[in-house]
Amino acid sequence: MLYTSTRDKNVKVSSAEAIAQGISKDGGLFVPTEIPAISKEFIDSLVPLSYIERAKKILALYLTDYTAEELDMCVSGAYAEGKFSSEKVSPIKRTADGKNILELWRGPTCAFKDMALQLLPYLLTTAAKKTVADKTIVILVATSGDTGKAALEGFKDVPGTKIMVFYPNDGVSPMQKLQMTTQAGENVAVCAINGNFDDAQNGVKAIFTDKQVAAKLDEKGMMFSSANSINWGRLVPQIVYYISAYCDLIENGTIKNGEEMNVVVPTGNFGNILAAYYAKKMGVPTGKLICASNANNVLTDFLKTGVYDRNRSFYTTTSPSMDILISSNLERLLFHLADENDATIREWMGQLSKDGKYEICDGVKAKIAELFDAGCCDDEGTAATIKEYFDKGYLCDTHTAVAVKVYDEYVEATGDKRETVIASTANPYKFSAAVLKAVKGEIPADADEFEQVDLLKEATGEECPAQLATLKGKTPRFTDCCNKEDMVNMVYNMLGI
């Protein structure tokens, strides 16, 4: 299995090289030159297995230059007993009205990013030994909230690595900010920026592709890589949980092998739903891929019209991990649907960079219409959905509520009653204020984050995860804030160069 760049098909690298580099030198994203096919019999063989054993078999199809022993070490380390609060790792909860909620937040930071970011450090360090054994890997991360903490926790004190996270100062929840700024580890650093997530993401991408910066790091025996979903090593573990979810539906008798499931994903950067697309293309019987957005509905508009336009108002919402106007992983999808025409991708991404807007061709529009549906939900609808489903017996966070609301509207519009998996991306306590207000109707104006946690527990009976509750009283280690123009200097300061 080789990997190429979305912007230069002449690039051919191994999976280890793709993971170690994070992003192609031309600014494109690495994608597999072929998507491996799985059979009905292969799916049957996965059904009785644990999540760890399923993951090994699925990842082996993509990471062909990793030995069986290396994959065993990586996967067993990532999902070891005690790291996730469910033996199933990503269990499916069935709601009273028959929805299948895929709980992806059972890991150490209570967000779906743990599913990939517990594995990525193992994949990356193994890749580095194969390709750049003499280099220190410098991980740069832009986060809209959850990726930052999950990456910091995954790479904390990992030998041969350093990690720096940038987040929008006013664009994450108080709990997300506290998780990041109190992070332990000798090789970690965190910095806020004056701007939104797109500013942070654009800044990180610019640093990655700056030849002068790369040369300066090379002099010091360092090289950049990424823990964002632009890194294939972040995306490929996410494919696993959609295949595993299909196996769980078979195992619990919800569907029979061969019957289709729909998938609903709340997403801003498009990586989480792209993983479901890869699972579908591999052979998992899948109907519609339903993309759920909040008020920053650039993806909804694009999937319905074929016009991507980031020239619009940016909203700070109660579902901040989706407060994104430039969806990086969409580039991978377009590359596949445009018959791997790298010139077309360069043109569209060039237009996005120059004008903030591009329109895809009719052929790709038709393919998207066949594969995807999309909808959006504002904060008012999010709160109403949290309350409605809490009253029905299931408490969800703001992002999951967006997905549930969009799915309910999809069913009402289409009558499509196929079994559906809804990706649940975070524990409700990561967004205590918004969830508490949704459940109770109001919150005391002077209640701090942990008073809100106590009130939410009192109102719902749900326990706050220990890893969030124990943040109470911790003093932040990292208090720096910079303008986006100063991000390079902050990286140099962190590295001591």
C-alpha positions in Angstrom: 0.0 0.0 0.0 1.4 3.3 -1.1 0.2 6.9 -0.5 0.1 9.9 -2.8 -0.6 13.6 -2.3 -3.9 15.2 -3.2 -1.9 17.9 -5.0 0.8 15.8 -6.7 0.0 12.3 -7.9 3.7 11.7 -8.6 4.3 11.4 -4.9 4.6 7.8 -3.7 5.4 7.1 -0.1 4.9 4.2 2.4 2.4 4.5 5.2 5.2 5.1 7.7 6.6 7.9 5.6 3.1 9.5 5.3 2.5 9.3 9.0 6.0 10.6 10.0 5.7 13.6 7.6 2.0 14.4 8.5 1.5 16.5 5.4 3.0 16.4 1.9 5.7 18.9 1.1 3.5 20.4 -1.7 0.8 21.2 0.9 -1.4 18.3 -0.1 -2.8 15.5 2.1 -1.7 11.9 1.9 -4.2 9.4 0.7 -4.0 5.7 -0.1 -3.4 4.9 -3.8 -6.1 2.3 -3.5 -8.9 1.7 -0.9 -8.7 -2.0 0.3 -11.8 -4.0 -0.2 -13.4 -6.2 2.5 -15.8 -9.0 2.0 -19.0 -10.1 3.8 -16.9 -13.0 5.1 -14.2 -10.7 6.4 -16.9 -8.7 8.3 -18.3 -12.0 9.7 -14.8 -12.9 10.9 -14.6 -9.6 12.9 -17.9 -9.9 14.6 -16.9 -12.1 17.6 -13.6 -10.3 18.1 -12.7 -7.6 20.6 -12.1 -4.0 19.5 -8.4 -4.5 19.7 -8.4 -7.6 17.5 -10.7 -5.9 15.0 -8.4 -2.9 14.9 -5.3 -5.0 14.2 -7.0 -6.7 11.2 -8.4 -3.5 9.7 -5.2 -1.4 10.2 -3.1 -4.2 8.6 -4.9 -3.5 5.3 -3.7 0.1 5.2 -0.4 0.0 7.1 1.3 -2.7 5.1 4.9 -1.7 6.0 4.2 -2.2 9.7 4.8 -5.8 10.9 2.2 -7.8 12.7 4.3 -7.5 15.9 4.5 -3.7 15.5 0.7 -3.4 14.9 0.0 -5.6 17.9 2.2 -3.4 20.1 0.6 -0.2 18.8 -3.0 -1.3 19.1 -2.7 -3.2 22.4 -0.9 -0.2 23.9 -3.5 2.3 22.7 -6.6 0.5 23.8 -5.2 -1.3 26.8 -7.5 -2.3 29.7 -8.2 0.7 31.9 -7.6 3.4 29.3 -11.2 3.4 28.2 -14.2 3.3 30.5 -16.0 0.7 28.5 -14.8 -2.8 27.7 -16.2 -2.3 24.2 -13.9 0.9 23.8 -16.6 2.5 21.7 -20.0 1.0 22.8 -23.3 1.6 21.1 -26.1 2.8 23.4 -29.7 2.3 22.2 -32.0 5.1 23.0 -35.7 4.6 23.9 -36.7 5.6 20.4 -34.3 3.2 18.7 -31.3 5.3 17.9 -27.9 3.7 17.9 -25.5 6.2 19.7 -21.9 5.3 19.1 -20.1 6.6 22.2 -16.7 7.6 21.0 -15.8 9.5 24.2 -14.9 6.7 26.6 -11.2 7.5 26.6 -8.9 9.5 28.9 -9.9 13.0 27.7 -13.6 12.2 27.3 -13.7 13.1 23.6 -13.8 11.1 20.3 -10.3 12.3 19.5 -8.9 9.7 22.0 -9.9 6.9 19.6 -7.2 8.0 17.2 -4.8 10.0 19.5 -4.2 7.2 21.9 -2.9 5.2 18.9 -1.1 7.9 16.9 1.9 8.2 19.2 2.6 4.5 18.8 2.1 4.7 15.0 4.3 7.8 14.7 7.2 6.7 16.9 7.2 3.3 15.1 7.2 5.2 11.7 10.0 7.5 12.9 12.2 4.5 13.7 11.6 3.2 10.2 12.2 6.5 8.3 13.8 9.2 10.4 15.4 7.5 13.4 17.8 10.3 14.2 15.2 13.1 14.3 13.1 14.6 17.1 9.5 14.8 15.9 7.9 18.1 16.6 4.1 17.8 16.7 2.2 21.0 15.9 -1.5 21.0 16.5 -4.3 23.4 15.9 -7.4 22.6 17.9 -11.0 23.7 18.2 -11.1 22.1 21.6 -10.9 18.3 21.8 -7.9 17.5 19.6 -5.6 19.6 21.7 -6.1 17.8 25.0 -6.2 14.3 23.3 -3.0 15.0 21.5 -1.2 16.4 24.6 -2.3 13.4 26.6 -1.3 10.9 23.9 2.2 12.4 23.3 2.9 13.4 26.9 6.6 12.4 27.7 6.8 10.1 24.6 10.5 9.8 23.9 11.8 11.6 20.7 8.8 13.9 20.5 7.8 17.4 21.4 4.2 18.8 21.0 2.8 22.3 20.9 -0.9 23.1 20.7 -2.5 26.3 19.5 -6.2 27.0 20.4 -8.5 30.0 19.8 -8.5 31.9 23.1 -12.3 32.5 23.2 -13.3 29.5 21.1 -13.2 26.6 23.5 -15.2 25.7 26.5 -13.8 26.4 30.0 -13.4 22.7 30.7 -11.5 22.2 27.4 -9.3 25.1 28.1 -8.5 23.9 31.6 -7.8 20.4 30.3 -5.1 21.8 28.0 -3.6 24.5 30.1 -3.0 22.2 33.1 -1.4 19.4 31.0 1.5 17.6 32.6 4.6 16.5 30.6 8.1 17.7 30.0 7.7 17.8 26.2 4.4 19.7 25.9 3.5 23.3 25.4 0.2 25.1 24.9 -0.6 28.6 23.5 -3.8 30.5 22.9 -4.2 32.7 19.8 -6.2 35.9 19.2 -8.4 34.5 16.5 -10.6 31.5 15.7 -9.8 27.9 14.9 -9.3 28.6 11.2 -6.6 31.1 12.0 -4.9 28.5 14.2 -5.2 25.8 11.5 -4.0 28.1 8.7 -1.0 29.2 10.9 0.0 25.6 11.6 -0.3 24.7 7.9 1.8 27.7 6.9 4.5 26.7 9.4 4.5 23.1 8.0 5.2 24.3 4.5 7.7 27.0 5.3 11.0 25.9 3.9 13.0 28.3 6.1 11.4 27.0 9.2 11.9 23.4 8.1 15.6 24.1 7.4 16.0 25.7 10.9 14.5 22.6 12.5 16.7 20.3 10.4 19.8 22.0 11.7 18.7 21.1 15.2 17.9 17.5 14.3 14.2 18.1 14.3 11.3 17.7 11.9 7.6 18.6 12.0 4.7 16.2 12.0 1.0 16.6 12.8 -1.6 15.2 15.2 -4.4 16.9 13.4 -6.6 14.8 11.1 -4.5 16.1 8.1 -2.2 13.3 9.3 -3.2 9.9 7.9 -2.2 8.3 11.2 -5.0 10.3 12.8 -7.6 9.3 10.2 -7.0 5.6 9.7 -7.9 4.7 13.3 -11.2 6.4 12.8 -12.1 4.0 10.0 -11.8 1.2 12.5 -14.7 2.3 14.7 -17.2 2.6 11.9 -16.4 -1.0 10.8 -16.5 -2.1 14.4 -19.9 -0.4 14.9 -21.3 -2.3 12.0 -20.0 -5.5 13.6 -21.6 -4.6 16.9 -25.0 -4.0 15.2 -24.7 -7.6 13.7 -23.5 -9.0 17.1 -26.5 -7.5 19.0 -29.0 -8.6 16.4 -29.9 -5.1 15.2 -29.1 -5.9 11.6 -27.9 -8.8 9.5 -24.6 -8.8 7.6 -25.3 -7.2 4.2 -28.1 -4.8 5.4 -27.2 -1.2 5.2 -26.7 1.3 8.0 -26.8 5.1 7.8 -24.2 7.1 9.6 -24.6 10.6 11.1 -21.6 12.6 12.1 -21.3 16.0 13.7 -18.2 17.5 12.1 -16.4 20.7 11.3 -13.1 19.6 9.8 -14.7 16.6 7.9 -12.3 14.0 9.2 -14.7 12.0 11.3 -17.3 11.6 8.5 -14.5 11.0 5.9 -13.5 7.9 7.9 -17.1 6.7 7.5 -16.8 7.3 3.7 -13.6 5.1 3.6 -15.4 2.4 5.6 -18.3 2.5 3.0 -15.9 2.4 0.1 -14.1 -0.6 1.6 -17.3 -2.5 1.6 -19.2 -1.8 4.8 -22.9 -1.8 3.7 -23.7 1.9 4.2 -26.6 4.0 3.0 -26.4 7.8 3.5 -23.5 9.6 5.2 -25.3 12.4 7.0 -23.1 15.4 7.8 -24.4 17.5 10.7 -23.2 21.1 11.2 -23.9 23.8 13.7 -24.5 27.5 12.8 -21.2 27.5 11.0 -22.9 25.5 8.2 -20.3 25.8 5.4 -20.3 22.0 5.0 -24.1 21.8 4.8 -24.2 24.5 2.1 -21.3 22.9 0.2 -22.8 19.4 0.2 -26.1 20.7 -1.0 -24.9 23.2 -3.6 -21.3 22.2 -4.6 -20.1 25.7 -3.7 -17.6 26.0 -0.9 -17.6 29.6 0.5 -15.9 30.5 3.7 -16.7 34.2 3.2 -19.4 34.3 5.8 -20.0 35.2 9.4 -18.2 33.1 12.0 -20.2 32.0 15.0 -19.0 31.0 18.5 -21.5 28.3 19.5 -22.2 25.9 22.3 -20.7 23.1 20.1 -17.2 24.7 19.6 -15.4 21.8 18.2 -17.4 22.4 15.0 -16.8 26.2 14.9 -14.8 25.8 11.7 -15.1 27.4 8.2 -12.2 25.7 6.4 -12.7 21.9 6.5 -9.3 20.4 5.7 -10.3 16.8 5.1 -12.7 17.7 2.4 -9.7 17.9 0.1 -9.2 14.1 0.5 -12.8 13.4 -0.5 -12.7 15.7 -3.5 -9.5 14.0 -4.7 -11.2 10.6 -4.7 -14.4 11.8 -6.3 -12.6 13.9 -9.0 -10.9 10.6 -10.2 -7.7 11.6 -8.5 -7.1 14.6 -10.7 -4.5 16.5 -8.7 -4.6 19.5 -11.1 -8.3 19.9 -10.3 -7.6 19.8 -6.6 -4.8 22.3 -6.9 -7.1 24.6 -8.8 -9.9 24.4 -6.2 -7.6 24.7 -3.2 -5.9 27.6 -4.9 -9.2 29.4 -5.3 -10.1 28.7 -1.7 -6.8 30.2 -0.6 -7.1 33.2 -2.9 -10.8 34.0 -2.9 -12.2 31.9 0.0 -14.5 30.2 -2.4 -14.7 27.5 -5.1 -17.3 25.5 -7.0 -16.9 21.9 -7.9 -17.9 20.4 -11.3 -21.2 18.8 -12.0 -19.8 15.3 -12.0 -18.4 15.5 -8.5 -21.7 17.3 -7.4 -23.6 14.2 -8.5 -21.4 11.8 -6.7 -21.7 13.8 -3.5 -25.5 13.9 -3.8 -25.5 10.1 -4.0 -23.3 9.6 -1.0 -24.2 12.4 1.4 -27.0 14.3 3.0 -26.5 17.3 5.3 -28.2 19.5 7.8 -27.4 22.1 10.4 -28.7 23.1 13.8 -28.3 26.3 15.8 -27.8 26.7 19.5 -31.5 26.9 20.2 -32.2 23.7 18.4 -29.2 22.0 20.2 -30.5 22.9 23.6 -34.0 21.7 22.8 -32.7 18.4 21.6 -30.6 17.9 24.7 -33.7 18.5 26.8 -35.9 16.3 24.7 -33.5 13.3 24.8 -32.7 13.8 28.4 -36.4 13.5 29.1 -36.4 10.3 27.1 -33.5 8.9 29.2 -30.3 9.8 27.3 -28.1 12.7 28.2 -25.9 13.9 25.3 -23.4 16.7 24.8 -24.0 19.7 22.4 -22.2 18.2 19.4 -24.1 14.9 19.7 -27.3 16.9 20.0 -26.6 18.6 16.7 -26.2 15.2 15.0 -29.5 13.9 16.6 -31.4 16.9 15.6 -30.1 16.8 12.0 -30.9 13.1 11.8 -34.5 13.6 13.1 -35.0 16.2 10.4 -33.5 13.9 7.8 -35.9 11.1 8.6 -38.9 13.5 8.6 -37.9 14.8 5.2 -37.0 11.4 3.5 -38.8 8.7 5.4 -35.5 6.7 5.5 -35.9 4.4 8.4 -32.7 2.3 7.9 -30.8 1.5 11.1 -28.5 4.4 11.8 -25.4 5.0 13.8 -25.0 8.4 15.3 -21.5 9.4 16.3 -21.4 10.8 19.8 -18.2 12.8 20.1 -17.9 14.1 23.7 -19.0 13.6 27.3 -21.7 16.1 28.4 -19.5 17.3 31.2 -17.1 18.9 28.8 -19.8 21.4 28.1 -21.5 21.6 31.5 -22.9 25.2 31.2 -24.7 24.5 27.9 -25.9 21.1 28.9 -27.1 22.3 32.3 -28.9 25.3 30.8 -30.6 22.9 28.3 -31.8 20.6 31.0 -32.8 23.1 33.6 -33.7 26.1 31.5 -31.4 28.5 33.4 -28.2 28.4 35.4 -27.1 30.7 38.3 -25.2 33.7 36.8 -22.4 33.4 39.3 -21.8 29.7 39.1 -18.3 28.7 38.0 -17.4 25.7 35.9 -17.3 23.2 38.8 -20.4 24.6 40.5 -22.1 23.9 37.1 -20.7 20.4 37.2 -22.2 19.8 40.6 -25.6 21.2 39.5 -25.5 19.1 36.3 -24.9 15.9 38.4 -27.7 17.0 40.8 -30.1 17.6 37.9 -29.3 14.5 35.8 -27.9 11.9 38.2 -25.0 11.4 35.7 -21.5 11.1 37.2 -18.8 13.5 36.1 -15.8 11.5 34.8 -12.9 11.6 37.3 -10.5 13.0 34.8 -12.7 16.1 34.5 -13.7 16.4 38.1 -10.1 16.3 39.3 -9.3 19.4 37.3 -11.0 21.5 40.0 -8.5 23.7 41.7 -5.6 23.1 39.3 -3.5 26.0 38.3 -2.8 26.4 34.6 0.8 25.8 33.5 0.4 27.5 30.2 -1.0 31.1 29.9 0.7 32.4 26.7 -1.5 34.1 24.1 -0.2 35.3 20.8 -1.4 36.8 17.5 -1.5 34.4 14.5 1.5 36.3 13.0 3.6 35.3 16.0 3.0 31.6 15.9 6.4 30.8 14.4 8.2 32.6 17.2 6.1 30.8 19.8 7.2 27.5 18.2 10.9 28.6 18.3 10.5 29.6 22.0 9.0 26.2 22.9 11.9 24.4 21.1 14.5 26.7 22.5 15.9 27.7 19.1 
